[in-house]
Each structure stands twice: as structure tokens, then as C-alpha cells.
Amino acid sequence: VQLQASGGGLVQPGGSLRLSCTASGSIFSINSMGWYRQAPGKQRELAADIFSGGSTKYADSVKGRFTISRGNAKNTVYLQMNSLKPEDTAVYYCNANLTEWGSRRNDYWGQGTLVTVSS
């Protein structure tokens, strides 16, 4: 299984970015996909998650500003980030909790994409 993420970059405060992540490989089912982030000197934390039934979960710090969604094939997840703040600066990691054919459910991680919010 591979997770390919894209969409990071430099944006001014108040700006927007959209992250994308696609899971590929021998996937039997996907329980959830989401985005975690890790700022310099801090622990990795959940930003947003979307579950197989469509329910979502957000960190309090991003509620009302970030929106997570899925593509039609449900192996792609997007994170629309609006009203970005300097404190959103972090490496964003795509996560998928899924089951491969013939295996148990596990967590998989993308390579990380840097989001920098600065004037």
C-alpha cells in the first residue's frame, strides 16, 4: 500500500491550500483516511479524519476552517484549508487505516507535505 500526498506549500496568513492524498495497492477496505500534522518541536496530532461511513472528526484548532472530503472512489482524501494561521505551519501527513487483501487492518502513512503559513 502506498499513500501519495500533494498540495503543500507557502501561503500567507488568511490564505488557502488544498491537500490531496491517494491510497493505492492491494486494498480490501478502508476504515478511515485523514491528515495528521507535526509542527517543529511538537508531537504529531490529528488535524482531520473521515470514516468509511462519511463521518468526520476535526481537531478543535481547525474546526470551521478545514474541511476533509473524499473522492468518488473513496481512496482519495482532500483537506481544504482556509483562513490559514501561522500556527498551522507543520508537516502534514496523510494517514489511512485500512485492510489489505489477506492481512489485518493497519495504519499507513504518506511521506508528509510541508505547509508554511507566513507573510
Biopython code that builds the backbone (N, CA, C, O; Angstrom):
import numpy as np
from Bio.PDB.StructureBuilder import StructureBuilder

atoms = [
    (1, "VAL", "N", (0.858, -1.192, 0.000)),
    (1, "VAL", "CA", (0.000, 0.000, 0.000)),
    (1, "VAL", "C", (0.889, 1.235, 0.000)),
    (1, "VAL", "O", (1.874, 1.306, 0.734)),
    (2, "GLN", "N", (0.531, 2.194, -0.823)),
    (2, "GLN", "CA", (1.256, 3.475, -0.850)),
    (2, "GLN", "C", (0.260, 4.618, -0.728)),
    (2, "GLN", "O", (-0.850, 4.559, -1.255)),
    (3, "LEU", "N", (0.683, 5.656, -0.022)),
    (3, "LEU", "CA", (-0.102, 6.871, 0.083)),
    (3, "LEU", "C", (0.697, 7.991, -0.572)),
    (3, "LEU", "O", (1.823, 8.278, -0.166)),
    (4, "GLN", "N", (0.120, 8.613, -1.573)),
    (4, "GLN", "CA", (0.790, 9.694, -2.288)),
    (4, "GLN", "C", (0.072, 10.992, -1.974)),
    (4, "GLN", "O", (-1.093, 11.181, -2.325)),
    (5, "ALA", "N", (0.792, 11.885, -1.302)),
    (5, "ALA", "CA", (0.219, 13.161, -0.883)),
    (5, "ALA", "C", (0.809, 14.297, -1.690)),
    (5, "ALA", "O", (1.941, 14.221, -2.168)),
    (6, "SER", "N", (0.028, 15.347, -1.833)),
    (6, "SER", "CA", (0.498, 16.536, -2.550)),
    (6, "SER", "C", (-0.286, 17.755, -2.085)),
    (6, "SER", "O", (-1.323, 17.635, -1.432)),
    (7, "GLY", "N", (0.230, 18.935, -2.435)),
    (7, "GLY", "CA", (-0.529, 20.158, -2.219)),
    (7, "GLY", "C", (0.028, 21.116, -1.194)),
    (7, "GLY", "O", (-0.538, 22.192, -1.003)),
    (8, "GLY", "N", (1.106, 20.773, -0.530)),
    (8, "GLY", "CA", (1.659, 21.704, 0.444)),
    (8, "GLY", "C", (2.324, 22.892, -0.221)),
    (8, "GLY", "O", (2.416, 22.964, -1.446)),
    (9, "GLY", "N", (2.788, 23.828, 0.607)),
    (9, "GLY", "CA", (3.468, 24.989, 0.053)),
    (9, "GLY", "C", (3.463, 26.149, 1.023)),
    (9, "GLY", "O", (3.123, 26.012, 2.198)),
    (10, "LEU", "N", (3.849, 27.296, 0.494)),
    (10, "LEU", "CA", (3.908, 28.535, 1.284)),
    (10, "LEU", "C", (2.684, 29.378, 0.980)),
    (10, "LEU", "O", (2.338, 29.590, -0.182)),
    (11, "VAL", "N", (2.036, 29.855, 2.021)),
    (11, "VAL", "CA", (0.841, 30.686, 1.852)),
    (11, "VAL", "C", (0.857, 31.765, 2.922)),
    (11, "VAL", "O", (1.391, 31.569, 4.014)),
    (12, "GLN", "N", (0.265, 32.904, 2.595)),
    (12, "GLN", "CA", (0.182, 33.993, 3.563)),
    (12, "GLN", "C", (-0.932, 33.740, 4.560)),
    (12, "GLN", "O", (-1.882, 33.022, 4.248)),
    (13, "PRO", "N", (-0.840, 34.305, 5.742)),
    (13, "PRO", "CA", (-1.936, 34.185, 6.713)),
    (13, "PRO", "C", (-3.258, 34.639, 6.093)),
    (13, "PRO", "O", (-3.334, 35.652, 5.398)),
    (14, "GLY", "N", (-4.291, 33.850, 6.374)),
    (14, "GLY", "CA", (-5.600, 34.120, 5.782)),
    (14, "GLY", "C", (-5.822, 33.432, 4.460)),
    (14, "GLY", "O", (-6.939, 33.436, 3.942)),
    (15, "GLY", "N", (-4.787, 32.844, 3.905)),
    (15, "GLY", "CA", (-4.886, 32.180, 2.616)),
    (15, "GLY", "C", (-5.420, 30.769, 2.724)),
    (15, "GLY", "O", (-5.805, 30.310, 3.799)),
    (16, "SER", "N", (-5.438, 30.084, 1.578)),
    (16, "SER", "CA", (-5.988, 28.733, 1.498)),
    (16, "SER", "C", (-5.026, 27.802, 0.776)),
    (16, "SER", "O", (-4.241, 28.228, -0.072)),
    (17, "LEU", "N", (-5.101, 26.532, 1.126)),
    (17, "LEU", "CA", (-4.388, 25.465, 0.442)),
    (17, "LEU", "C", (-5.278, 24.232, 0.438)),
    (17, "LEU", "O", (-6.144, 24.069, 1.297)),
    (18, "ARG", "N", (-5.048, 23.365, -0.548)),
    (18, "ARG", "CA", (-5.773, 22.102, -0.610)),
    (18, "ARG", "C", (-4.772, 20.967, -0.715)),
    (18, "ARG", "O", (-3.944, 20.931, -1.625)),
    (19, "LEU", "N", (-4.858, 20.044, 0.225)),
    (19, "LEU", "CA", (-4.009, 18.857, 0.209)),
    (19, "LEU", "C", (-4.789, 17.684, -0.371)),
    (19, "LEU", "O", (-5.999, 17.566, -0.175)),
    (20, "SER", "N", (-4.074, 16.818, -1.087)),
    (20, "SER", "CA", (-4.681, 15.612, -1.656)),
    (20, "SER", "C", (-3.843, 14.403, -1.279)),
    (20, "SER", "O", (-2.626, 14.504, -1.121)),
    (21, "CYS", "N", (-4.497, 13.264, -1.135)),
    (21, "CYS", "CA", (-3.787, 12.025, -0.833)),
    (21, "CYS", "C", (-4.557, 10.864, -1.441)),
    (21, "CYS", "O", (-5.769, 10.743, -1.263)),
    (22, "THR", "N", (-3.839, 10.017, -2.158)),
    (22, "THR", "CA", (-4.450, 8.844, -2.778)),
    (22, "THR", "C", (-3.770, 7.581, -2.281)),
    (22, "THR", "O", (-2.544, 7.477, -2.281)),
    (23, "ALA", "N", (-4.571, 6.635, -1.863)),
    (23, "ALA", "CA", (-4.073, 5.326, -1.438)),
    (23, "ALA", "C", (-4.157, 4.359, -2.597)),
    (23, "ALA", "O", (-5.163, 4.305, -3.305)),
    (24, "SER", "N", (-3.092, 3.595, -2.786)),
    (24, "SER", "CA", (-3.085, 2.608, -3.871)),
    (24, "SER", "C", (-2.443, 1.316, -3.378)),
    (24, "SER", "O", (-1.702, 1.299, -2.395)),
    (25, "GLY", "N", (-2.748, 0.242, -4.087)),
    (25, "GLY", "CA", (-2.202, -1.058, -3.714)),
    (25, "GLY", "C", (-3.308, -2.085, -3.571)),
    (25, "GLY", "O", (-4.416, -1.914, -4.080)),
    (26, "SER", "N", (-2.981, -3.153, -2.865)),
    (26, "SER", "CA", (-3.913, -4.263, -2.708)),
    (26, "SER", "C", (-4.830, -3.999, -1.511)),
    (26, "SER", "O", (-4.667, -4.589, -0.443)),
    (27, "ILE", "N", (-5.792, -3.105, -1.714)),
    (27, "ILE", "CA", (-6.648, -2.636, -0.630)),
    (27, "ILE", "C", (-7.975, -3.376, -0.639)),
    (27, "ILE", "O", (-8.687, -3.384, -1.643)),
    (28, "PHE", "N", (-8.300, -4.002, 0.494)),
    (28, "PHE", "CA", (-9.587, -4.673, 0.631)),
    (28, "PHE", "C", (-10.652, -3.696, 1.105)),
    (28, "PHE", "O", (-11.743, -3.633, 0.538)),
    (29, "SER", "N", (-10.335, -2.937, 2.145)),
    (29, "SER", "CA", (-11.298, -1.967, 2.655)),
    (29, "SER", "C", (-10.559, -0.846, 3.380)),
    (29, "SER", "O", (-9.467, -1.035, 3.915)),
    (30, "ILE", "N", (-11.186, 0.322, 3.378)),
    (30, "ILE", "CA", (-10.626, 1.485, 4.057)),
    (30, "ILE", "C", (-11.543, 1.875, 5.204)),
    (30, "ILE", "O", (-12.717, 2.174, 4.986)),
    (31, "ASN", "N", (-11.018, 1.874, 6.429)),
    (31, "ASN", "CA", (-11.806, 2.277, 7.596)),
    (31, "ASN", "C", (-11.854, 3.792, 7.719)),
    (31, "ASN", "O", (-12.905, 4.372, 7.994)),
    (32, "SER", "N", (-10.712, 4.422, 7.513)),
    (32, "SER", "CA", (-10.658, 5.873, 7.607)),
    (32, "SER", "C", (-9.437, 6.388, 6.871)),
    (32, "SER", "O", (-8.453, 5.673, 6.681)),
    (33, "MET", "N", (-9.522, 7.637, 6.465)),
    (33, "MET", "CA", (-8.366, 8.356, 5.918)),
    (33, "MET", "C", (-8.359, 9.736, 6.542)),
    (33, "MET", "O", (-9.410, 10.301, 6.848)),
    (34, "GLY", "N", (-7.188, 10.261, 6.724)),
    (34, "GLY", "CA", (-7.139, 11.565, 7.349)),
    (34, "GLY", "C", (-5.784, 12.220, 7.252)),
    (34, "GLY", "O", (-4.877, 11.740, 6.573)),
    (35, "TRP", "N", (-5.675, 13.331, 7.954)),
    (35, "TRP", "CA", (-4.454, 14.125, 7.962)),
    (35, "TRP", "C", (-4.021, 14.394, 9.391)),
    (35, "TRP", "O", (-4.807, 14.831, 10.232)),
    (36, "TYR", "N", (-2.769, 14.126, 9.636)),
    (36, "TYR", "CA", (-2.134, 14.492, 10.878)),
    (36, "TYR", "C", (-1.095, 15.556, 10.556)),
    (36, "TYR", "O", (-0.678, 15.704, 9.407)),
    (37, "ARG", "N", (-0.688, 16.287, 11.568)),
    (37, "ARG", "CA", (0.332, 17.301, 11.337)),
    (37, "ARG", "C", (1.313, 17.345, 12.498)),
    (37, "ARG", "O", (0.978, 17.032, 13.641)),
    (38, "GLN", "N", (2.523, 17.739, 12.168)),
    (38, "GLN", "CA", (3.568, 17.838, 13.185)),
    (38, "GLN", "C", (4.328, 19.138, 12.989)),
    (38, "GLN", "O", (5.027, 19.326, 11.993)),
    (39, "ALA", "N", (4.177, 20.023, 13.953)),
    (39, "ALA", "CA", (4.902, 21.289, 13.926)),
    (39, "ALA", "C", (6.285, 21.088, 14.543)),
    (39, "ALA", "O", (6.486, 20.140, 15.303)),
    (40, "PRO", "N", (7.230, 21.957, 14.232)),
    (40, "PRO", "CA", (8.579, 21.823, 14.791)),
    (40, "PRO", "C", (8.552, 21.781, 16.317)),
    (40, "PRO", "O", (7.969, 22.649, 16.967)),
    (41, "GLY", "N", (9.190, 20.762, 16.869)),
    (41, "GLY", "CA", (9.282, 20.636, 18.315)),
    (41, "GLY", "C", (8.035, 20.129, 19.004)),
    (41, "GLY", "O", (7.971, 20.102, 20.234)),
    (42, "LYS", "N", (7.035, 19.725, 18.222)),
    (42, "LYS", "CA", (5.780, 19.256, 18.806)),
    (42, "LYS", "C", (5.476, 17.839, 18.354)),
    (42, "LYS", "O", (6.065, 17.327, 17.401)),
    (43, "GLN", "N", (4.546, 17.223, 19.058)),
    (43, "GLN", "CA", (4.125, 15.876, 18.691)),
    (43, "GLN", "C", (3.160, 15.920, 17.508)),
    (43, "GLN", "O", (2.486, 16.919, 17.259)),
    (44, "ARG", "N", (3.123, 14.810, 16.798)),
    (44, "ARG", "CA", (2.168, 14.688, 15.712)),
    (44, "ARG", "C", (0.760, 14.661, 16.295)),
    (44, "ARG", "O", (0.507, 14.011, 17.309)),
    (45, "GLU", "N", (-0.154, 15.380, 15.638)),
    (45, "GLU", "CA", (-1.528, 15.460, 16.123)),
    (45, "GLU", "C", (-2.499, 15.300, 14.966)),
    (45, "GLU", "O", (-2.172, 15.590, 13.816)),
    (46, "LEU", "N", (-3.680, 14.841, 15.284)),
    (46, "LEU", "CA", (-4.729, 14.716, 14.285)),
    (46, "LEU", "C", (-5.213, 16.096, 13.876)),
    (46, "LEU", "O", (-5.475, 16.948, 14.724)),
    (47, "ALA", "N", (-5.330, 16.312, 12.562)),
    (47, "ALA", "CA", (-5.983, 17.516, 12.059)),
    (47, "ALA", "C", (-7.427, 17.200, 11.683)),
    (47, "ALA", "O", (-8.356, 17.885, 12.111)),
    (48, "ALA", "N", (-7.602, 16.152, 10.877)),
    (48, "ALA", "CA", (-8.948, 15.784, 10.443)),
    (48, "ALA", "C", (-8.956, 14.348, 9.951)),
    (48, "ALA", "O", (-7.960, 13.844, 9.432)),
    (49, "ASP", "N", (-10.097, 13.704, 10.123)),
    (49, "ASP", "CA", (-10.280, 12.313, 9.724)),
    (49, "ASP", "C", (-11.651, 12.158, 9.073)),
    (49, "ASP", "O", (-12.600, 12.856, 9.429)),
    (50, "ILE", "N", (-11.742, 11.242, 8.119)),
    (50, "ILE", "CA", (-13.041, 10.901, 7.552)),
    (50, "ILE", "C", (-13.167, 9.390, 7.538)),
    (50, "ILE", "O", (-12.248, 8.683, 7.126)),
    (51, "PHE", "N", (-14.308, 8.904, 7.990)),
    (51, "PHE", "CA", (-14.506, 7.480, 8.173)),
    (51, "PHE", "C", (-15.307, 6.891, 7.019)),
    (51, "PHE", "O", (-15.881, 7.617, 6.207)),
    (52, "SER", "N", (-15.335, 5.565, 6.961)),
    (52, "SER", "CA", (-15.938, 4.890, 5.820)),
    (52, "SER", "C", (-17.390, 5.278, 5.626)),
    (52, "SER", "O", (-17.871, 5.333, 4.494)),
    (53, "GLY", "N", (-18.092, 5.548, 6.711)),
    (53, "GLY", "CA", (-19.495, 5.933, 6.602)),
    (53, "GLY", "C", (-19.713, 7.391, 6.261)),
    (53, "GLY", "O", (-20.843, 7.830, 6.051)),
    (54, "GLY", "N", (-18.614, 8.146, 6.208)),
    (54, "GLY", "CA", (-18.709, 9.553, 5.843)),
    (54, "GLY", "C", (-18.611, 10.521, 7.005)),
    (54, "GLY", "O", (-18.542, 11.732, 6.795)),
    (55, "SER", "N", (-18.603, 10.011, 8.220)),
    (55, "SER", "CA", (-18.485, 10.917, 9.360)),
    (55, "SER", "C", (-17.073, 11.483, 9.419)),
    (55, "SER", "O", (-16.119, 10.889, 8.915)),
    (56, "THR", "N", (-16.970, 12.632, 10.039)),
    (56, "THR", "CA", (-15.684, 13.328, 10.095)),
    (56, "THR", "C", (-15.338, 13.706, 11.532)),
    (56, "THR", "O", (-16.202, 13.782, 12.405)),
    (57, "LYS", "N", (-14.055, 13.937, 11.744)),
    (57, "LYS", "CA", (-13.565, 14.357, 13.048)),
    (57, "LYS", "C", (-12.497, 15.401, 12.810)),
    (57, "LYS", "O", (-11.637, 15.235, 11.945)),
    (58, "TYR", "N", (-12.550, 16.483, 13.581)),
    (58, "TYR", "CA", (-11.591, 17.573, 13.436)),
    (58, "TYR", "C", (-10.962, 17.934, 14.775)),
    (58, "TYR", "O", (-11.592, 17.819, 15.826)),
    (59, "ALA", "N", (-9.717, 18.370, 14.716)),
    (59, "ALA", "CA", (-9.121, 18.969, 15.890)),
    (59, "ALA", "C", (-9.843, 20.290, 16.164)),
    (59, "ALA", "O", (-10.268, 20.976, 15.234)),
    (60, "ASP", "N", (-9.977, 20.640, 17.435)),
    (60, "ASP", "CA", (-10.664, 21.885, 17.789)),
    (60, "ASP", "C", (-10.016, 23.093, 17.116)),
    (60, "ASP", "O", (-10.695, 24.053, 16.752)),
    (61, "SER", "N", (-8.724, 23.035, 16.960)),
    (61, "SER", "CA", (-7.983, 24.177, 16.424)),
    (61, "SER", "C", (-8.261, 24.442, 14.949)),
    (61, "SER", "O", (-7.954, 25.524, 14.450)),
    (62, "VAL", "N", (-8.841, 23.468, 14.241)),
    (62, "VAL", "CA", (-9.087, 23.649, 12.804)),
    (62, "VAL", "C", (-10.571, 23.667, 12.453)),
    (62, "VAL", "O", (-10.935, 23.915, 11.304)),
    (63, "LYS", "N", (-11.415, 23.409, 13.425)),
    (63, "LYS", "CA", (-12.861, 23.388, 13.160)),
    (63, "LYS", "C", (-13.321, 24.723, 12.589)),
    (63, "LYS", "O", (-12.948, 25.788, 13.081)),
    (64, "GLY", "N", (-14.136, 24.644, 11.545)),
    (64, "GLY", "CA", (-14.650, 25.845, 10.912)),
    (64, "GLY", "C", (-13.726, 26.422, 9.859)),
    (64, "GLY", "O", (-14.123, 27.313, 9.108)),
    (65, "ARG", "N", (-12.498, 25.927, 9.792)),
    (65, "ARG", "CA", (-11.540, 26.435, 8.810)),
    (65, "ARG", "C", (-11.097, 25.355, 7.815)),
    (65, "ARG", "O", (-10.856, 25.642, 6.642)),
    (66, "PHE", "N", (-10.994, 24.122, 8.293)),
    (66, "PHE", "CA", (-10.564, 22.999, 7.452)),
    (66, "PHE", "C", (-11.768, 22.123, 7.134)),
    (66, "PHE", "O", (-12.667, 21.955, 7.957)),
    (67, "THR", "N", (-11.770, 21.569, 5.930)),
    (67, "THR", "CA", (-12.807, 20.628, 5.524)),
    (67, "THR", "C", (-12.159, 19.411, 4.877)),
    (67, "THR", "O", (-11.384, 19.538, 3.930)),
    (68, "ILE", "N", (-12.484, 18.232, 5.396)),
    (68, "ILE", "CA", (-11.971, 16.987, 4.828)),
    (68, "ILE", "C", (-13.070, 16.361, 3.990)),
    (68, "ILE", "O", (-14.243, 16.380, 4.360)),
    (69, "SER", "N", (-12.668, 15.805, 2.848)),
    (69, "SER", "CA", (-13.647, 15.160, 1.966)),
    (69, "SER", "C", (-12.968, 14.021, 1.223)),
    (69, "SER", "O", (-11.746, 13.875, 1.262)),
    (70, "ARG", "N", (-13.781, 13.216, 0.543)),
    (70, "ARG", "CA", (-13.257, 12.077, -0.214)),
    (70, "ARG", "C", (-13.624, 12.203, -1.686)),
    (70, "ARG", "O", (-14.591, 12.868, -2.056)),
    (71, "GLY", "N", (-12.824, 11.545, -2.504)),
    (71, "GLY", "CA", (-13.178, 11.423, -3.897)),
    (71, "GLY", "C", (-14.215, 10.337, -4.086)),
    (71, "GLY", "O", (-14.525, 9.599, -3.150)),
    (72, "ASN", "N", (-14.759, 10.233, -5.303)),
    (72, "ASN", "CA", (-15.804, 9.248, -5.574)),
    (72, "ASN", "C", (-15.327, 7.812, -5.330)),
    (72, "ASN", "O", (-16.101, 6.966, -4.883)),
    (73, "ALA", "N", (-14.065, 7.544, -5.621)),
    (73, "ALA", "CA", (-13.534, 6.193, -5.450)),
    (73, "ALA", "C", (-13.207, 5.885, -4.001)),
    (73, "ALA", "O", (-12.894, 4.741, -3.669)),
    (74, "LYS", "N", (-13.275, 6.872, -3.143)),
    (74, "LYS", "CA", (-13.074, 6.754, -1.694)),
    (74, "LYS", "C", (-11.672, 6.318, -1.305)),
    (74, "LYS", "O", (-11.432, 6.013, -0.137)),
    (75, "ASN", "N", (-10.732, 6.280, -2.256)),
    (75, "ASN", "CA", (-9.349, 6.031, -1.880)),
    (75, "ASN", "C", (-8.527, 7.312, -1.958)),
    (75, "ASN", "O", (-7.304, 7.280, -1.821)),
    (76, "THR", "N", (-9.197, 8.433, -2.176)),
    (76, "THR", "CA", (-8.563, 9.737, -2.210)),
    (76, "THR", "C", (-9.226, 10.626, -1.172)),
    (76, "THR", "O", (-10.449, 10.641, -1.032)),
    (77, "VAL", "N", (-8.402, 11.363, -0.452)),
    (77, "VAL", "CA", (-8.913, 12.270, 0.561)),
    (77, "VAL", "C", (-8.324, 13.648, 0.315)),
    (77, "VAL", "O", (-7.167, 13.792, -0.080)),
    (78, "TYR", "N", (-9.151, 14.657, 0.560)),
    (78, "TYR", "CA", (-8.732, 16.040, 0.380)),
    (78, "TYR", "C", (-8.856, 16.783, 1.707)),
    (78, "TYR", "O", (-9.720, 16.477, 2.529)),
    (79, "LEU", "N", (-7.991, 17.749, 1.897)),
    (79, "LEU", "CA", (-8.106, 18.639, 3.046)),
    (79, "LEU", "C", (-8.072, 20.071, 2.528)),
    (79, "LEU", "O", (-7.024, 20.576, 2.126)),
    (80, "GLN", "N", (-9.226, 20.711, 2.543)),
    (80, "GLN", "CA", (-9.311, 22.111, 2.163)),
    (80, "GLN", "C", (-9.045, 22.950, 3.403)),
    (80, "GLN", "O", (-9.773, 22.864, 4.392)),
    (81, "MET", "N", (-8.004, 23.757, 3.341)),
    (81, "MET", "CA", (-7.588, 24.560, 4.493)),
    (81, "MET", "C", (-7.783, 26.028, 4.158)),
    (81, "MET", "O", (-7.123, 26.568, 3.270)),
    (82, "ASN", "N", (-8.686, 26.662, 4.870)),
    (82, "ASN", "CA", (-8.973, 28.090, 4.671)),
    (82, "ASN", "C", (-8.585, 28.874, 5.912)),
    (82, "ASN", "O", (-8.368, 28.309, 6.984)),
    (83, "SER", "N", (-8.504, 30.183, 5.746)),
    (83, "SER", "CA", (-8.170, 31.077, 6.870)),
    (83, "SER", "C", (-6.946, 30.581, 7.618)),
    (83, "SER", "O", (-6.941, 30.513, 8.847)),
    (84, "LEU", "N", (-5.928, 30.241, 6.882)),
    (84, "LEU", "CA", (-4.735, 29.651, 7.494)),
    (84, "LEU", "C", (-4.034, 30.641, 8.413)),
    (84, "LEU", "O", (-3.998, 31.845, 8.161)),
    (85, "LYS", "N", (-3.480, 30.091, 9.482)),
    (85, "LYS", "CA", (-2.791, 30.880, 10.501)),
    (85, "LYS", "C", (-1.333, 30.410, 10.590)),
    (85, "LYS", "O", (-1.030, 29.276, 10.217)),
    (86, "PRO", "N", (-0.452, 31.247, 11.067)),
    (86, "PRO", "CA", (0.947, 30.814, 11.226)),
    (86, "PRO", "C", (1.076, 29.534, 12.056)),
    (86, "PRO", "O", (1.966, 28.720, 11.811)),
    (87, "GLU", "N", (0.194, 29.361, 13.028)),
    (87, "GLU", "CA", (0.261, 28.162, 13.859)),
    (87, "GLU", "C", (-0.180, 26.893, 13.141)),
    (87, "GLU", "O", (-0.074, 25.800, 13.697)),
    (88, "ASP", "N", (-0.669, 27.025, 11.924)),
    (88, "ASP", "CA", (-0.966, 25.847, 11.106)),
    (88, "ASP", "C", (0.280, 25.316, 10.399)),
    (88, "ASP", "O", (0.247, 24.255, 9.776)),
    (89, "THR", "N", (1.361, 26.056, 10.503)),
    (89, "THR", "CA", (2.606, 25.623, 9.878)),
    (89, "THR", "C", (3.061, 24.291, 10.462)),
    (89, "THR", "O", (3.232, 24.157, 11.673)),
    (90, "ALA", "N", (3.253, 23.311, 9.589)),
    (90, "ALA", "CA", (3.605, 21.956, 10.029)),
    (90, "ALA", "C", (3.850, 21.088, 8.808)),
    (90, "ALA", "O", (3.544, 21.470, 7.679)),
    (91, "VAL", "N", (4.405, 19.916, 9.057)),
    (91, "VAL", "CA", (4.405, 18.867, 8.042)),
    (91, "VAL", "C", (3.110, 18.095, 8.205)),
    (91, "VAL", "O", (2.791, 17.618, 9.294)),
    (92, "TYR", "N", (2.378, 17.977, 7.129)),
    (92, "TYR", "CA", (1.095, 17.291, 7.149)),
    (92, "TYR", "C", (1.274, 15.888, 6.563)),
    (92, "TYR", "O", (1.803, 15.713, 5.465)),
    (93, "TYR", "N", (0.820, 14.909, 7.323)),
    (93, "TYR", "CA", (0.959, 13.509, 6.921)),
    (93, "TYR", "C", (-0.411, 12.913, 6.643)),
    (93, "TYR", "O", (-1.334, 13.027, 7.449)),
    (94, "CYS", "N", (-0.522, 12.282, 5.493)),
    (94, "CYS", "CA", (-1.733, 11.536, 5.175)),
    (94, "CYS", "C", (-1.699, 10.187, 5.912)),
    (94, "CYS", "O", (-0.659, 9.534, 5.993)),
    (95, "ASN", "N", (-2.829, 9.800, 6.430)),
    (95, "ASN", "CA", (-2.951, 8.520, 7.142)),
    (95, "ASN", "C", (-4.126, 7.741, 6.581)),
    (95, "ASN", "O", (-5.168, 8.310, 6.253)),
    (96, "ALA", "N", (-3.946, 6.440, 6.476)),
    (96, "ALA", "CA", (-5.054, 5.567, 6.092)),
    (96, "ALA", "C", (-5.073, 4.377, 7.028)),
    (96, "ALA", "O", (-4.056, 3.715, 7.230)),
    (97, "ASN", "N", (-6.231, 4.111, 7.593)),
    (97, "ASN", "CA", (-6.441, 2.914, 8.403)),
    (97, "ASN", "C", (-7.223, 1.950, 7.529)),
    (97, "ASN", "O", (-8.413, 2.147, 7.283)),
    (98, "LEU", "N", (-6.551, 0.908, 7.061)),
    (98, "LEU", "CA", (-7.172, 0.065, 6.051)),
    (98, "LEU", "C", (-6.718, -1.378, 6.169)),
    (98, "LEU", "O", (-5.780, -1.707, 6.894)),
    (99, "THR", "N", (-7.419, -2.226, 5.429)),
    (99, "THR", "CA", (-7.118, -3.656, 5.402)),
    (99, "THR", "C", (-6.663, -4.041, 4.003)),
    (99, "THR", "O", (-7.373, -3.823, 3.021)),
    (100, "GLU", "N", (-5.485, -4.610, 3.929)),
    (100, "GLU", "CA", (-5.035, -5.189, 2.660)),
    (100, "GLU", "C", (-5.655, -6.563, 2.484)),
    (100, "GLU", "O", (-6.050, -7.210, 3.454)),
    (101, "TRP", "N", (-5.735, -7.000, 1.235)),
    (101, "TRP", "CA", (-6.216, -8.352, 0.969)),
    (101, "TRP", "C", (-5.324, -9.364, 1.698)),
    (101, "TRP", "O", (-4.102, -9.345, 1.552)),
    (102, "GLY", "N", (-5.947, -10.243, 2.479)),
    (102, "GLY", "CA", (-5.215, -11.290, 3.167)),
    (102, "GLY", "C", (-4.423, -10.832, 4.371)),
    (102, "GLY", "O", (-3.534, -11.547, 4.833)),
    (103, "SER", "N", (-4.731, -9.649, 4.889)),
    (103, "SER", "CA", (-3.965, -9.132, 6.015)),
    (103, "SER", "C", (-4.902, -8.493, 7.032)),
    (103, "SER", "O", (-6.113, -8.422, 6.823)),
    (104, "ARG", "N", (-4.323, -8.032, 8.131)),
    (104, "ARG", "CA", (-5.092, -7.368, 9.155)),
    (104, "ARG", "C", (-5.131, -5.872, 8.892)),
    (104, "ARG", "O", (-4.362, -5.347, 8.086)),
    (105, "ARG", "N", (-6.038, -5.196, 9.585)),
    (105, "ARG", "CA", (-6.131, -3.754, 9.440)),
    (105, "ARG", "C", (-4.927, -3.085, 10.080)),
    (105, "ARG", "O", (-4.504, -3.447, 11.178)),
    (106, "ASN", "N", (-4.386, -2.107, 9.375)),
    (106, "ASN", "CA", (-3.203, -1.410, 9.851)),
    (106, "ASN", "C", (-3.282, 0.059, 9.479)),
    (106, "ASN", "O", (-4.118, 0.476, 8.678)),
    (107, "ASP", "N", (-2.382, 0.835, 10.085)),
    (107, "ASP", "CA", (-2.229, 2.243, 9.721)),
    (107, "ASP", "C", (-1.099, 2.385, 8.711)),
    (107, "ASP", "O", (-0.052, 1.748, 8.828)),
    (108, "TYR", "N", (-1.333, 3.231, 7.723)),
    (108, "TYR", "CA", (-0.324, 3.526, 6.713)),
    (108, "TYR", "C", (-0.160, 5.037, 6.634)),
    (108, "TYR", "O", (-1.097, 5.799, 6.872)),
    (109, "TRP", "N", (1.063, 5.450, 6.291)),
    (109, "TRP", "CA", (1.391, 6.877, 6.298)),
    (109, "TRP", "C", (1.991, 7.302, 4.963)),
    (109, "TRP", "O", (2.746, 6.560, 4.335)),
    (110, "GLY", "N", (1.634, 8.513, 4.548)),
    (110, "GLY", "CA", (2.271, 9.130, 3.395)),
    (110, "GLY", "C", (3.569, 9.782, 3.796)),
    (110, "GLY", "O", (3.972, 9.735, 4.959)),
    (111, "GLN", "N", (4.229, 10.395, 2.816)),
    (111, "GLN", "CA", (5.574, 10.899, 3.024)),
    (111, "GLN", "C", (5.616, 12.257, 3.718)),
    (111, "GLN", "O", (6.695, 12.699, 4.113)),
    (112, "GLY", "N", (4.506, 12.918, 3.876)),
    (112, "GLY", "CA", (4.489, 14.225, 4.511)),
    (112, "GLY", "C", (4.647, 15.346, 3.501)),
    (112, "GLY", "O", (5.453, 15.260, 2.574)),
    (113, "THR", "N", (3.873, 16.390, 3.692)),
    (113, "THR", "CA", (3.975, 17.569, 2.829)),
    (113, "THR", "C", (3.989, 18.809, 3.723)),
    (113, "THR", "O", (3.176, 18.940, 4.638)),
    (114, "LEU", "N", (4.925, 19.714, 3.442)),
    (114, "LEU", "CA", (5.128, 20.873, 4.308)),
    (114, "LEU", "C", (4.162, 21.997, 3.953)),
    (114, "LEU", "O", (4.034, 22.390, 2.794)),
    (115, "VAL", "N", (3.493, 22.497, 4.972)),
    (115, "VAL", "CA", (2.646, 23.676, 4.835)),
    (115, "VAL", "C", (3.261, 24.781, 5.687)),
    (115, "VAL", "O", (3.441, 24.619, 6.894)),
    (116, "THR", "N", (3.579, 25.898, 5.053)),
    (116, "THR", "CA", (4.166, 27.029, 5.755)),
    (116, "THR", "C", (3.256, 28.239, 5.588)),
    (116, "THR", "O", (2.961, 28.668, 4.473)),
    (117, "VAL", "N", (2.819, 28.778, 6.718)),
    (117, "VAL", "CA", (1.947, 29.952, 6.703)),
    (117, "VAL", "C", (2.752, 31.126, 7.249)),
    (117, "VAL", "O", (3.063, 31.189, 8.438)),
    (118, "SER", "N", (3.078, 32.045, 6.360)),
    (118, "SER", "CA", (3.953, 33.142, 6.751)),
    (118, "SER", "C", (3.792, 34.302, 5.779)),
    (118, "SER", "O", (3.529, 34.111, 4.592)),
    (119, "SER", "N", (3.953, 35.494, 6.304)),
    (119, "SER", "CA", (3.914, 36.690, 5.461)),
    (119, "SER", "C", (5.327, 37.065, 5.021)),
    (119, "SER", "O", (5.510, 38.047, 4.302)),
]
sb = StructureBuilder()
sb.init_structure("model")
sb.init_model(0)
sb.init_chain("A")
sb.init_seg("    ")
for serial, (resi, resn, name, xyz) in enumerate(atoms, 1):
    if name == "N":
        sb.init_residue(resn, " ", resi, " ")
    sb.init_atom(name, np.array(xyz, "f"), 0.0, 1.0, " ", f" {name:<3s}", serial, name[0])
structure = sb.get_structure()
